[in-house]
Amino acid sequence: MTSLSRKQMNHELERVETALIKILGVRPKTFRPPYGAINSEAREVLAQRGYTAVMMWDRDTKDADGASVAHSKGVWNKVAHSYPQPHMVLSHETIKTTPYDVIPHALPLLQNRGYKLVSAP
């Protein structure tokens, strides 16, 4: 987002919004910037388009970078052991091992440690 003009940002957002409306029937209001890169201009464009939140993270499982399942589970283990500190952990459901191996490990681990899991706004 930080390397795009306002016109390019609007074009990219329009493409994503159109796809999500076709697939889910809703227009997104929350945005996670690719690579965590965002600037004031991008925030202005998002606000003008009706986005109400920009989601950032404080932990990254590195699954999209090719990290092993063991590494990703290790990130979740560290998060679980830092209870009650809140966290936003970046994981990608498009990485096959994440929904099948990592998340089934992470969810009960976090719940057993006392975390209340919530969806993003």
Sequence and secondary structure as in RCSB ss.txt:
>XXXX:A:sequence
MTSLSRKQMNHELERVETALIKILGVRPKTFRPPYGAINSEAREVLAQRGYTAVMMWDRDTKDADGASVAHSKGV
WNKVAHSYPQPHMVLSHETIKTTPYDVIPHALPLLQNRGYKLVSAP
>XXXX:A:secstr
 TTS HHHHHHHHHHHHHHHHHHHSS   EE  GGG   HHHHHHHHHTT  EE   SEE  GGGT  HHHHHHH
HHHHHTTTTS   EE  TTSTHIIIIIHHHHHHHHHHHT       
